[in-house]
Amino acid sequence: MKKIVNYILAVVLFSSCTYEDYLNDFDTTTVYFSFQNPVRTLIVDEYEYIKLGVALGGKRENKQNEWAKFEVDSELLQNTRFKLLPSDVYTLSNTEEIVIPEGKMQGDVTVNFDMDKLTSMSEPYTNYALPVRITSTSLDQVHAEKDYTIIAFKYIAHLDGTWYHKGTTKAINLNTDSTWTRIYSKPTLEKNQSWTLNTKTSQMVETNGISYLSGKMEIDQQAEEIFITAEEEENFHSKSASMSADKKELYLSYSFQRDSIVYEATDTLIFATRNIVFETW
């Protein structure tokens, strides 16, 4: 019985110490970059900036403004596949200091991009990176292994993402002169088929379907105009193409031919979601 009591007492004391350790601050406070090799996605005409941020560790509550000085360090790119992002492609809201505000455990600066320059000099998956190193801090120390980050970039067109696909297609058999109509439209939006629109250029996406069939179309957004083409389809004709920005809907009317069958399609695409996930290089 005595052994059991001693065991229980030891467990309680151990648990108590562990809990106290959790409640108390560490002996030193640290600043660091959470990720050393992130890939950040920019969205043309929508999300053309990122946040460059640092994190604070070592204390449970931040009761005053802290700061971390930083610099762009091109030497970090040695032995990587990246080139230094030209300085005229981006601007920093603060060029040398990131503030961690009182009450916060993270701080950041904004990096704004000149997307015309970036897209003109690079493919969507760019070979440019922004290498940044922390040089000093108001905290006790800079984390020795997380004192830098090398941010790689890619961009996607404004129309990139998953879209619900609804519509009607009339098919005409030129050999038999017979016709039929296929309606693909469900009252419940989520029960409709979906298309994935993937970026080809800064303004153009490629579909993974055409009418109710497998195939590809290119949708090119130029200012307020929408153009559709289908290089792989015979006798493709674009009749009309427009977009409701408020509803996030695309309206497409077109025709094409496969063998002896002509398809005349009227489609509506309703935006569902971006396909952006956290990535590292």
Salt bridges, closest charged atoms under 4 A:
GLU46 OE1 - HIS158 ND1 3.32
GLU46 OE1 - ARG274 NH2 2.41
GLU66 OE2 - LYS59 NZ 3.10
ASP73 OD2 - ARG133 NE 3.01
ASP88 OD2 - LYS117 NZ 3.73
GLU96 OE2 - LYS69 NZ 3.88
GLU97 OE2 - LYS69 NZ 3.08
ASP147 OD2 - ARG133 NH1 3.16
GLU206 OE2 - LYS200 NZ 3.80
GLU233 OE2 - ARG258 NH2 2.69
ASP267 OD2 - HIS165 NE2 3.26
GLU279 OE2 - LYS154 NZ 2.64
